Amino acid sequence: STAPGSEISFEIEGTQMALLVHKGNDQGTIEYSVDGGPFQTLSLYRGDRAQNNSALQTIGKFDEAARHLVVIRHSDKTSPESSGNRVELRMLLTAGFSAGKE
């Protein structure tokens, strides 16, 4: 995304969730909320020019597997050192699914 204010929401099930994000010198900031909790801020800025700037960020850990609502939005905040405000989310990973019930 290159548009601050853009937002995505989805439900997942599990005991852990993480985002695989791109970090770089032209990246901005995201804010995320899990289950209606307060928004947490995650800067995607990284000052070096490494070719592979993927980073895994845990955004939730829970005692029991359950459905969770995740909201991620492109923040208008950015690092002063960043040359842009891009946001690249690569993947959402979940773990700890509950066994199916009959």
C-alpha positions in Angstrom: 0.0 0.0 0.0 1.1 3.6 -0.6 -2.1 5.0 0.9 -2.1 5.8 4.6 -5.5 4.9 6.1 -5.8 1.7 4.0 -7.1 -1.0 6.3 -7.6 -4.8 6.1 -9.4 -7.0 8.7 -9.8 -10.8 8.9 -10.5 -13.6 11.3 -7.9 -16.3 12.0 -7.8 -19.3 14.4 -4.9 -20.4 16.5 -2.7 -19.7 19.5 -0.1 -17.6 17.8 0.0 -15.3 14.8 2.8 -13.4 13.1 3.2 -11.1 10.1 6.0 -11.5 7.5 6.7 -7.9 6.4 9.1 -6.1 4.1 11.4 -3.7 5.9 13.4 -1.1 3.9 14.5 2.5 3.7 11.3 3.6 1.9 8.9 1.9 4.2 6.3 3.4 6.5 4.4 2.2 9.6 1.5 -0.1 10.3 -0.8 -0.3 13.3 -2.5 -3.5 14.2 -5.2 -4.6 16.7 -6.2 -8.1 17.8 -9.7 -8.8 19.1 -10.6 -5.1 19.5 -7.6 -4.3 21.7 -5.6 -1.1 21.4 -3.6 -0.6 18.2 0.1 -1.4 18.4 2.6 0.4 16.1 5.2 -1.4 14.0 7.7 0.6 11.9 8.8 -1.1 8.7 11.7 1.3 8.2 15.2 -0.3 8.0 18.1 1.9 7.1 20.4 -0.6 5.4 20.2 -1.7 1.8 20.2 -5.5 2.3 18.4 -7.3 -0.6 16.3 -9.5 1.6 14.6 -7.3 4.2 11.8 -9.7 5.3 11.1 -9.7 9.0 8.8 -11.9 11.1 6.8 -10.0 13.7 4.7 -11.8 16.3 1.4 -10.0 16.8 -0.4 -12.3 19.1 0.0 -15.3 21.6 -2.9 -16.9 23.3 -3.4 -19.7 25.9 -6.0 -21.6 23.8 -6.8 -21.9 20.1 -9.8 -19.6 19.2 -11.0 -17.3 16.5 -9.4 -13.9 16.6 -10.2 -10.7 14.7 -7.1 -8.9 13.3 -7.2 -5.3 11.9 -4.1 -3.9 10.2 -4.0 -0.3 8.9 -1.4 1.7 7.0 -0.4 4.5 9.4 0.3 8.1 8.4 3.3 8.0 10.8 6.7 7.2 9.4 10.3 7.3 10.5 11.9 10.7 9.7 14.8 8.7 8.0 12.5 6.9 5.6 12.4 8.1 2.0 8.8 7.0 1.7 5.7 5.6 3.4 5.2 2.2 1.6 3.8 -0.8 3.4 4.4 -4.3 2.1 2.8 -7.2 4.0 4.0 -10.5 2.7 2.2 -13.1 4.7 0.2 -13.8 7.9 1.2 -17.0 9.7 -0.8 -18.8 12.4 0.0 -21.8 14.6 -1.8 -23.8 17.2 -5.0 -24.8 15.5 -7.6 -26.6 17.6 -8.6 -30.1 16.6 -11.9 -30.3 14.7 -15.0 -31.1 16.8 -17.7 -33.4 15.7 
